Amino acid sequence: MSGHDHKIEWRGRKVNAWVPDRLTQRDLTLTEPTARRTERAVAAVQRGSDALPTDWAALARLLLRAEGVASSYVEGVQAPLAQVAAAELDPSVGESAAWIADNAAATQTAIEHAHNSPLDIEALHRWHERLMSGASHLPPHQIGAWREEPGWIGGTSPLDAAAVVPPPELIANLMDDLIVFANRKDIDAVTQAAVAHAQFELIHPYADGNGRVGRILIAYLLTRRLNLTTPPPVSVRIATDRGGYLSGLTLFRLGQADPWVAWFAETVQGSGEATSNLVQAVATLIERWQERIADVRADAVSHRVLALLPAHPVIGGEIVARELGVSERAARTALDTLQAHDILEPFASTHREPGRPRRWWVASELLALVNAWSR
């Protein structure tokens, strides 16, 4: 075991909470096969990063959306990728989609921090604030702050929970220890991300959103330690093996770091390879689109819109006008042209705001490609 029971009181009854050992007290020595796996994972992630084109920002947004969808899926929240992209333009299209869009936005915030600064408590709170910006079920004082009440995983209370996490008064000390570990440079990036994530989940420092913040922490650490432009979509791989994920976290809690790191390394390796595959698939699709509009005048706006679609798979005239510096009339003409060539189709969303509904188009082939890739 790598921790101890701590008695807490819940409505007059005594309950055992589990307090993990500080990471400075844990033996994190890996077996040679697991160490080799972490090396292969690093190599795969770097190949995936190298596969991104020079103008990688559009594909990065696509990867972050897929990551947000998968991270939320692990928590039991689902929404079509098209709805998530639309929610970035208008949160009223759906609560679940807006929730997932907030996940992608919080991850982007973490990536920007990774390129500039070491980890600190304030950064974690900022991620949580961005993630939970639309969380009406949480009072404001529980957003961007450690929880002040007992926490548990599964069940309706600590009395029937699958696990009871450390009491509030121990969170600050445990998180300070985690921050020190996360800023070390004498441990490989994959092991560091695996251990930091697992420890974060055992601490469960927030009233809600711990799973998603913990996976954002993975993105932060891999980006910072490996100097990535954008992190691999690790949650996409986790979502395909939630059983392995939960089993690995349980083993880590029981003091067996090696099998957890081995599973995590294979997951990271798969996400790095998946990045390379998606980059190639998107490039091939755009080539097919270009062939499809070969009959359109070469200097037409339609040709330039194709490059926007990975970043904006749900798109409207105002986006095209802003991004390409053309009039909205020219933008709408270009979108109509792409619809006529079966590249775009009208996007049907449930309009909730007063006034005239916005007219949007969706690149369904692109989103189908991403959906198939993430399975």
N, C-alpha and C positions, 0 to 999 in steps of 0.2 A: 504494500500500500504506500501511497505517496501523499499522505495527509492524515488528518485526525478528525474525530467527531467533536462537535462543539454543541453543548446543550443550549437550546433556545426555548422560549416560551411562546406558544401560540394559543391565544384565547384560553389561558389557564391550564394548558396542557404542555408537558415537556416533549420536545422533539429534537432529534439529532440532526444537526446541519453538518455538511462535509466541508472542511477547510483544507485546501490543497497546500502542500509544502511550498515554501518560497522557491523560486527557480534556482537561486544561489545554493540551495540545499540539495538539489536533485542531481543524481548521476545520469547524465545524458550521453554516455558513451554508446556509440552505435557499433553493431557488428559490421564486418567488412562488406557483406552483400548489401546491407542497407546503405552504407556509405557510398558504394558504387551506384546505387539507385539514385541517390541525391545528385551525384555527378552527372548521370545521364539526364536527369530532370533539368538541371541547369543548362546543359547543352541544347536540349530540345527547346527550352524557352528562348534562348538566345537565337537559335535558328528561326523560330517563329517571329521574333522581333526583327531580325534581319530581312525577313520576307516582306515586311511592310514597305510599300512604295514610298518614294520621297515625300509625296503629298499624303502622308499617312493619316491625317486628322479625320478624314471621312470614315475610313475603316475603323479607326479607334472608337468613334462614336457607335458604330455598328456593334463592335465587340462589347462595349460597355453596356449597351442595351441588352444584348444576349446575356451578359453576366447578371444584370439586374433582374431579368426575368427568371433566370435559374436560381439566384439566391433567394428570391421571394417564393419560388416553387418549393424549395426545401422547407420553407415555413408554412406551406399549404396555401399560398396565395397565387392565383393564376390570372392571367389576362393575355389576350392575343398580342403579339409583337406590334401589330399595326395600331392597336389601341394604345399601347405604351408610347409609341412614337407620336401619336396624336395628342396624348396627355401632356407631352412636353410643350405643345402649342396651346392647349386648352385643357386644364385639369378637370373641367366639368364633363369630359367625355366618359368618365367612369372612375369610381373610387379606387378599385383595385389597380387599374392602369396607372392612375396618378401616384399611388403608393409605390409601384414598381419604378416609375419614372424618378421618384425621389431617391430610390436606391442608386440608380445610375448617376444622378447628380451628386450624391454624397460620395460615391466612389471617385468621381472626377475631382471633387474637392480634395480627397485624400491623395490622389496622384499628383496634383499640383503641389501639395505640401511635401510629398516624397522627393520632388525634384529640388526642393529648397531647404528643408529643415529636418533635423532629427525628430523623433517622436516625443511628444509630451502630452500631459493630461489635457491641456487646453485644446489640442488638435482632436483628440478623441471626442471631447464634448462638442466641438464644432461639427464633426461628422454626424454625431447623434442628433444635433439640432437640425441639420439639413435633412437627415433621413426621416425624422419624425415631425417635419414642419406641418404636415397635414394630419397629424394624429390627434383627432378630436377626443379620443378616449383617455389621453394622458393630460393631467393638469400641467400648466406651464412650468411649475417648479420641478417637475420630473423629466423635463426635456433638457438635455445637455448638462445633466447632473447625476451623481451617483444616487442609486435608490436609497430610500430612507426606511424601507419596510423589509421584512423577511422576503426572500425570493425562493422560488422552487421551479422545477421543470416537470411537466406532466401533472395530471391530477387537478383538483379544485382547491387544494390547500396543502400546507406542509404535512398534514396528517395522512394524505393518500398520494403524495407526490412520488414520482420516480426518483427524484433527487432533490434534496434541500441544499441550497447554496449558502455561502458564508453570510453571516449576519452583517448588517450595514456598518457597524463600527469597525469591522476588519477590512473593509473594501479598500480604503485609501492606502493602507500599508501594503496590501497584496498588489495593488495596481502600481504603486511606486516601484516595487520589485520587478514587475513585468516590464515597465518602461525601461529600467536599467538593462534588462535582458534584451529587449528589442533594439536597443542602440549599440549592442556589442558588435564588434567587427571580427572577432576571432572564432566565429562559428559560421558554417556555410549557410547561404541564404535560405535554402529549402528547409533544412532542419530548424533554423530560426523561425521561419514562418509557421511551420507545423507546430512547434512547441508553444510559441506565443499565442497562436490561435486556440489551441487546446486549453491553455491556462486561462485565457480570457473567458472561454465558455464555462470553465469550472467556477470562476469567480462570479460570472453573471452580474456585472456591476450596475446595469441599468434596469429600470422598471419594465422596459420592453425594448425590443430591437436588438438584443444581444447577439443572436445568430447572424444577423445581417452586418452589424458593426464588426463582429469577429471575422467575417469573410472580407470586409473592406480592409481590415488590418492585414490580411494575407496580400491583398493587392498592393497596399502601401509598402510592405516589406520587400516583396519581390521587385517592385519598381525601383525602390531606393537602392537595394543592395546590388541589383544586376544592371542598374542604369538603363532601364527600359523606357521606351517612348510611351508604351501602354502595357498594362499587365496582361498575362494570359487569362483566359476565361475559366478560372479554376472552379467557380460555382457550377458552370455547365457540366463539368465532369462529376462533381460531387452529387449533383441532382440525378445522375444516372446510376448512382450507387449509394443511396442514402443509408442502406443497411451497413455497408462497409464503413461509411463515415461515422455512424453512431457507435458501431462496434469498436472502431479505432479510438474514439474519444473515451469509451469505457475502459479500454486497455490502458490508455495513458493515465486515467484516474487511478487505476490499480497499480501503477508504478511501472508499467511496461511501455516505455517510450519507444523502443526500437520498432515493434510492429506497427505502431501508429505512424512513425516517421516513414517507414517503408511504404505503407499504403498511401500516405500523403505524397511521397515522391513519385510514385507511379501515376497518381492523379495529376500532379503538376506536369509530368512528362507528357501525358496525354493531352493536356490543355495546350502545351507548347506546339505539339504536332498538329492539333486541331486548328491553331491559328494559321499555320502555314497552309493547311488545306483550304481554309475559308478564303484567304487572300487570293489563292489561285482560282478558286471557284468564282469569286466575284469578278476577277479580271476577265475570265472566260465569258461570263454573262454580259459584261459591258461590251466586249467585242461582238457578241451576237446582236446586241442592241444596235451597235454602230452599223452592222451589216443591214439590219432591218430598216434603218432610216437612210440608207445609201441614196435613195431617190430624193431626199430633202436637200435643198441648197446648202452647200458646205458651210457657209457663213451664218446659217440660221441659228437662232438662240437654242433651238431644240437640241443641237449637238452638244452645246455647253451644259445643258441641264442634266445630261446623263451622268456627268461627274459629280453632281450634287446628290444623286439618289442614295448612295451608301450612307451619307450623313443624314439625309432627309427622305427616308422611304415613304413617309407621308408628307406631302408637299402642297403648297398653295402658291398662287400668283405673287403674293407679297414676299414670300421667301425667295423666289426666283428673282424678283425685281431687286431685292436688297443684296443678294449674294452676287448677282451678275451685273448690277448697275444698269438695268434696262427698265423701261416703263412697265407698269402692271398689265397694260394691254398687250405688249409684246410677250410678256411672261405667260399670260393666259393663252395666247395663240400657240406658244411653244408647247404648253401642257396639252392643249387640244390635239396638237400634231402627234405627240407621243401617245396619247390615248388612241388616236386613229391607227397607229402602228402597233397596237397591243403591247405597249411597254408600260403604260399607266392605265388605271381604271378609276372611275369615281369612287371616293371613299365615303361609305355610308356610316355615319356616327349618330348616336342619340344626342340631339342638340338640346341642351338644358338652359342655355343663356337666352335672355330676351333679345329680340331683334332678328335680323335676317341671318340665317345660318351661313357659315363660311363654306366656300367651295374648295374642297381638297381632293387630291388624287393620291393613289397608293401604288407603289411598285410591288405588285403581288408576287411576281416571279422572284424578286430579290428576297422577300420575306419568307417565301416558301423554301428557298435555298437555305436561309439561316435556320429556319425551324427544323429542316431535315438534318442539317449539320449538327445541331445541338441535341439531337436524340441519341 
